[in-house]
Amino acid sequence: MAEDEIRDIRIGKFTKEYLRLQKYGDADRIISDAESEYVEKCILENSRIALTPKYLIHFSGKRIEIIPLESALWVFETQQLENELFSQREQMIYTLYITTITGDRYKIRMDDRKSVDEVTELLTERYPNFFYGYSPEHSRMVHYILDENQKELNALKKR
Protein backbone atom coordinates (compact mmCIF):
# COMPACT_ATOMS: atom_id res chain seq x y z
CA MET A 1 0.00 0.00 0.00
CA ALA A 2 1.32 3.44 -0.90
CA GLU A 3 2.15 5.67 2.04
CA ASP A 4 -0.13 8.49 0.92
CA GLU A 5 -3.11 6.18 0.31
CA ILE A 6 -5.84 6.47 2.95
CA ARG A 7 -8.42 3.69 3.17
CA ASP A 8 -12.06 4.51 3.78
CA ILE A 9 -13.45 3.42 7.09
CA ARG A 10 -17.02 2.49 6.36
CA ILE A 11 -19.05 0.10 8.42
CA GLY A 12 -22.65 -0.66 7.48
CA LYS A 13 -25.27 -0.10 10.16
CA PHE A 14 -26.59 -3.67 9.99
CA THR A 15 -23.27 -5.48 10.15
CA LYS A 16 -21.84 -7.51 13.00
CA GLU A 17 -18.98 -4.99 13.26
CA TYR A 18 -21.38 -2.05 13.73
CA LEU A 19 -23.51 -3.86 16.30
CA ARG A 20 -20.37 -4.84 18.20
CA LEU A 21 -19.29 -1.17 18.40
CA GLN A 22 -22.59 -0.22 20.05
CA LYS A 23 -21.39 -1.96 23.22
CA TYR A 24 -18.79 0.80 23.59
CA GLY A 25 -21.11 3.77 23.04
CA ASP A 26 -22.46 5.60 20.01
CA ALA A 27 -21.19 3.51 17.09
CA ASP A 28 -21.41 6.39 14.59
CA ARG A 29 -19.35 8.63 16.88
CA ILE A 30 -16.76 5.88 17.40
CA ILE A 31 -16.45 5.30 13.65
CA SER A 32 -16.10 9.04 13.01
CA ASP A 33 -13.53 9.41 15.78
CA ALA A 34 -11.54 6.38 14.56
CA GLU A 35 -11.56 7.70 11.00
CA SER A 36 -10.37 11.12 12.16
CA GLU A 37 -7.55 9.57 14.21
CA TYR A 38 -6.61 7.30 11.32
CA VAL A 39 -6.23 10.26 8.96
CA GLU A 40 -4.55 12.64 11.42
CA LYS A 41 -2.78 10.58 14.10
CA CYS A 42 -2.00 7.13 12.72
CA ILE A 43 0.92 5.62 14.66
CA LEU A 44 1.43 2.43 12.67
CA GLU A 45 -0.11 1.01 9.53
CA ASN A 46 0.43 -2.09 7.48
CA SER A 47 -1.67 -4.15 5.09
CA ARG A 48 -3.89 -5.53 7.90
CA ILE A 49 -4.07 -2.93 10.65
CA ALA A 50 -3.82 0.71 11.55
CA LEU A 51 -3.01 1.75 15.10
CA THR A 52 -4.10 5.16 16.39
CA PRO A 53 -3.86 6.53 19.93
CA LYS A 54 -7.34 5.18 20.83
CA TYR A 55 -8.15 2.49 18.25
CA LEU A 56 -6.82 -0.55 16.49
CA ILE A 57 -8.43 -0.73 13.06
CA HIS A 58 -8.40 -4.15 11.42
CA PHE A 59 -8.77 -4.25 7.64
CA SER A 60 -9.90 -7.75 6.72
CA GLY A 61 -10.86 -7.91 3.06
CA LYS A 62 -14.08 -5.95 2.71
CA ARG A 63 -14.69 -5.93 6.47
CA ILE A 64 -13.34 -3.35 8.86
CA GLU A 65 -13.29 -3.80 12.61
CA ILE A 66 -12.57 -0.99 15.05
CA ILE A 67 -11.27 -2.02 18.46
CA PRO A 68 -11.46 0.71 21.13
CA LEU A 69 -8.16 0.20 22.94
CA GLU A 70 -9.40 1.55 26.26
CA SER A 71 -11.66 -1.51 26.43
CA ALA A 72 -8.94 -4.07 25.68
CA LEU A 73 -8.27 -6.49 28.50
CA TRP A 74 -5.98 -9.20 27.11
CA VAL A 75 -3.64 -9.32 24.13
CA PHE A 76 -1.61 -12.32 23.07
CA GLU A 77 -0.14 -13.75 19.92
CA THR A 78 0.29 -17.20 18.45
CA GLN A 79 2.16 -18.55 15.48
CA GLN A 80 1.33 -21.56 13.38
CA LEU A 81 2.94 -23.22 10.40
CA GLU A 82 0.34 -23.73 7.66
CA ASN A 83 0.48 -25.44 4.29
CA GLU A 84 -0.64 -23.31 1.40
CA LEU A 85 -3.50 -24.74 -0.60
CA PHE A 86 -2.45 -26.44 -3.88
CA SER A 87 1.26 -26.17 -3.15
CA GLN A 88 3.85 -27.87 -1.03
CA ARG A 89 4.96 -24.58 0.50
CA GLU A 90 4.58 -23.92 4.20
CA GLN A 91 4.04 -20.47 5.64
CA MET A 92 4.19 -19.18 9.18
CA ILE A 93 0.99 -17.36 10.17
CA TYR A 94 0.99 -15.02 13.15
CA THR A 95 -2.27 -14.26 14.92
CA LEU A 96 -2.94 -11.48 17.39
CA TYR A 97 -5.84 -12.16 19.76
CA ILE A 98 -7.52 -9.31 21.60
CA THR A 99 -10.20 -9.76 24.26
CA THR A 100 -12.10 -6.70 25.46
CA ILE A 101 -13.78 -5.98 28.78
CA THR A 102 -17.18 -6.68 27.16
CA GLY A 103 -16.03 -10.19 26.24
CA ASP A 104 -15.55 -9.49 22.53
CA ARG A 105 -12.75 -11.49 20.97
CA TYR A 106 -10.86 -10.29 17.92
CA LYS A 107 -8.51 -12.42 15.83
CA ILE A 108 -6.06 -10.64 13.51
CA ARG A 109 -3.94 -12.78 11.21
CA MET A 110 -0.68 -11.42 9.84
CA ASP A 111 1.96 -12.86 7.56
CA ASP A 112 5.06 -11.47 9.18
CA ARG A 113 6.51 -11.51 12.67
CA LYS A 114 7.73 -7.90 12.44
CA SER A 115 4.17 -6.51 12.16
CA VAL A 116 2.97 -8.45 15.19
CA ASP A 117 6.00 -7.38 17.21
CA GLU A 118 5.52 -3.71 16.28
CA VAL A 119 1.85 -3.73 17.28
CA THR A 120 2.52 -5.60 20.53
CA GLU A 121 5.41 -3.30 21.45
CA LEU A 122 3.36 -0.14 20.85
CA LEU A 123 0.39 -1.51 22.78
CA THR A 124 2.63 -2.49 25.69
CA GLU A 125 4.10 1.02 25.82
CA ARG A 126 0.79 2.85 25.55
CA TYR A 127 -1.47 0.52 27.54
CA PRO A 128 0.55 -1.15 30.29
CA ASN A 129 -2.60 -2.31 32.13
CA PHE A 130 -3.54 -5.01 29.60
CA PHE A 131 -2.77 -8.64 30.24
CA TYR A 132 -0.06 -9.43 27.68
CA GLY A 133 0.88 -12.85 26.45
CA TYR A 134 -0.78 -16.20 26.89
CA SER A 135 -0.55 -18.09 30.13
CA PRO A 136 -3.03 -20.24 32.06
CA GLU A 137 -2.95 -17.60 34.82
CA HIS A 138 -3.90 -14.82 32.39
CA SER A 139 -6.66 -16.97 30.97
CA ARG A 140 -8.10 -17.63 34.45
CA MET A 141 -7.89 -13.96 35.44
CA VAL A 142 -9.51 -12.70 32.23
CA HIS A 143 -12.32 -15.25 32.47
CA TYR A 144 -12.86 -14.33 36.12
CA ILE A 145 -13.06 -10.60 35.25
CA LEU A 146 -15.47 -11.27 32.39
CA ASP A 147 -17.66 -13.48 34.60
CA GLU A 148 -17.76 -10.81 37.32
CA ASN A 149 -18.68 -8.12 34.78
CA GLN A 150 -21.50 -10.32 33.48
CA LYS A 151 -22.79 -10.88 37.04
CA GLU A 152 -22.81 -7.11 37.62
CA LEU A 153 -24.67 -6.49 34.36
CA ASN A 154 -27.25 -9.16 35.22
CA ALA A 155 -27.73 -7.63 38.69
CA LEU A 156 -28.28 -4.17 37.14
CA LYS A 157 -30.85 -5.57 34.70
CA LYS A 158 -32.86 -7.09 37.57
CA ARG A 159 -33.27 -3.69 39.26
Secondary structure, DSSP 8 states (H G I E B T S, - for coil): --TT--------TTSHHHHHHGGGS-HHHHHHHHHHHHHHH--EE-SSEEE-SSEEEEEETTEEEEEEGGGEEEEEEEEEEEE-TTSS-EEEEEEEEEEETTS-EEEEEES-HHHHHHHHHHHHHH-TTSEES--HHHHHHHHHHHHHHHHHHHHHHH-
